[in-house]
């Protein structure tokens, strides 16, 4: 705990200018029951520009996930109500967002088990705040698959991942959370077809396919209405009949 606190103080005293570290709008689900550690991490992550959703149990994490739609999850393995690896497995069934596990256990077998279960990284406690933030940034870069500016463009469409903002012809477009998440998924795989099942699995969970396939079509329709002009020509979200959708890459 002392190492975490010292790392947080050091980050505040020596951190680079805000424009270099701000990740306004990116959401982190922070899971752990150590109130002192969670408080320190929450303060540090907010200082770095992230939106943080702290929870203290596995069940609360699974509930909060549906509401928060996090871009990244920090998960402590030791929870009061569930095995952390079971929480990891459940989250991985619902999302492709990066999951970084935090644990005091240093055994190689434990790290391998977590990575095989779906973790993207394994951070052994105690760790410095600088190391945590660096691993977090690396995981987000891998997840988005975007250049450092974290901006995707195709024609007049511009998607700023770091600010969760969308523009068409330099005009800001207001999207719902689900519409944005769908567009982000398509942009992260621009030019590649994403099947109906893949999109539904990533947005709502694979077990709900038959219940939400109509909702996917409605969401795509609403998104097209906001992004496309009135010419009737589809420029961005292309339908692959009987398969799914892809986002035009140019």
SVG drawing of the C-alpha trace seen along z (x, -y; Angstrom):
<svg xmlns="http://www.w3.org/2000/svg" viewBox="-36 -21 45 44">
<polyline fill="none" stroke="black" stroke-width="0.4" points="0.0,0.0 2.9,-2.4 4.3,-1.7 1.0,-2.5 0.6,-5.8 4.2,-6.8 3.7,-6.1 0.5,-8.2 2.3,-11.1 5.2,-10.8 2.9,-10.7 1.2,-14.0 4.6,-15.7 6.3,-14.6 3.5,-13.8 3.7,-15.2 1.4,-18.1 -2.3,-17.2 -2.6,-17.2 -0.2,-14.3 -2.0,-12.1 -5.7,-13.0 -8.0,-10.3 -11.2,-12.1 -14.2,-9.8 -12.5,-6.5 -14.2,-4.4 -12.6,-2.0 -14.4,0.6 -12.3,1.0 -13.0,4.1 -11.6,4.8 -12.6,4.9 -9.5,3.2 -11.0,-0.2 -7.7,-1.9 -6.2,-0.6 -9.4,-1.3 -9.5,-4.9 -5.9,-5.5 -6.4,-3.9 -9.6,-5.8 -8.0,-9.2 -4.9,-8.4 -7.0,-7.3 -9.3,-10.3 -6.2,-12.5 -5.0,-10.9 -8.3,-11.8 -10.2,-8.5 -13.8,-8.0 -13.7,-5.4 -16.5,-3.0 -15.2,-1.4 -17.0,1.7 -16.3,3.9 -17.5,7.4 -17.8,9.8 -21.6,9.6 -21.5,5.8 -18.9,5.9 -21.1,8.0 -24.1,5.7 -22.1,2.5 -20.5,3.7 -23.9,3.6 -24.4,0.0 -20.9,-1.4 -19.9,0.3 -16.2,-0.1 -13.3,-0.5 -11.0,1.4 -11.4,3.4 -9.0,3.6 -9.8,6.7 -8.4,7.7 -8.5,11.5 -9.4,11.6 -13.1,10.7 -15.4,11.3 -18.2,13.1 -16.7,14.8 -13.5,16.2 -11.8,13.5 -11.1,15.9 -14.8,16.7 -15.6,13.0 -12.9,12.8 -14.5,15.7 -18.0,14.2 -16.8,10.8 -14.9,12.3 -18.1,14.0 -19.6,10.5 -16.9,8.2 -13.6,7.9 -12.5,4.9 -9.0,5.3 -9.0,6.9 -5.9,6.3 -5.7,8.6 -4.2,7.4 -2.9,9.9 -0.4,10.5 0.3,14.0 3.5,14.2 3.3,17.9 3.8,18.5 0.9,21.0 -1.5,18.3 -0.5,15.9 -0.9,18.5 -4.3,19.5 -5.6,15.9 -4.2,15.2 -5.7,18.4 -9.0,17.5 -9.0,14.2 -6.9,11.6 -4.9,9.3 -2.3,8.6 -1.3,9.6 0.0,7.0 1.6,8.3 1.1,6.2 2.6,4.1 3.1,2.1 3.9,-1.6 1.3,-3.9 3.5,-4.6 3.7,-1.0 -0.1,-0.6 -0.8,-3.6 1.8,-2.5 0.2,1.0 -3.2,-0.5 -2.2,-2.8 -0.6,0.1 -3.7,2.3 -6.0,-0.5 -3.7,-1.0 -3.9,2.7 -7.7,2.8 -8.4,-0.2 -5.9,0.7 -5.6,-3.0 -2.6,-5.3 -1.5,-7.4 -4.0,-10.1 -6.7,-7.4 -8.7,-8.9 -10.4,-6.9 -11.4,-8.6 -13.2,-7.4 -14.3,-10.0 -16.1,-12.7 -16.6,-10.5 -14.2,-11.1 -14.3,-9.0 -12.2,-10.3 -11.8,-7.3 -10.1,-9.2 -13.0,-11.8 -15.8,-9.4 -16.8,-12.0 -18.1,-11.5 -18.1,-14.0 -19.5,-14.0 -18.3,-16.8 -16.9,-18.5 -20.3,-18.5 -20.5,-16.7 -23.0,-13.8 -24.8,-12.9 -25.0,-9.1 -26.5,-7.0 -24.1,-4.8 -25.1,-1.7 -24.8,-3.5 -21.3,-4.7 -20.2,-1.2 -21.4,0.3 -19.6,-2.2 -16.4,-1.8 -16.5,2.0 -17.0,1.6 -14.2,-1.1 -11.8,1.1 -12.2,3.7 -12.7,1.3 -13.0,3.0 -13.6,6.4 -17.1,8.0 -18.3,8.4 -21.1,11.0 -24.4,10.5 -23.4,13.0 -20.0,11.2 -21.6,7.8 -24.4,9.1 -21.9,11.0 -19.8,7.9 -22.6,5.5 -25.2,7.5 -23.8,11.0 -23.9,14.1 -26.8,15.8 -29.2,13.1 -28.8,13.6 -32.5,14.3 -33.8,11.6 -31.7,8.8 -31.0,9.5 -33.9,7.1 -32.3,4.5 -29.1,4.8 -30.9,4.0 -32.7,1.0 -29.4,-0.3 -27.7,0.0 -30.6,-1.8 -30.5,-4.6 -26.8,-4.9 -27.0,-5.1 -29.6,-7.8 -27.3,-10.0 -24.2,-9.3 -25.4,-9.2 -26.8,-11.9 -30.3,-11.8 -29.1,-10.5 -30.0,-6.9 -26.4,-5.8 -24.7,-3.9 -21.2,-5.3 -20.1,-3.9 -22.0,-1.0 -22.2,1.7 -24.5,4.7 -23.2,8.1 -26.5,9.9 -27.0,12.9 -23.6,12.3 -23.3,8.9 -21.9,5.4 -18.6,3.8 -17.4,0.2 -15.9,-1.3 -12.3,-2.0 -11.9,-4.8"/>
</svg>
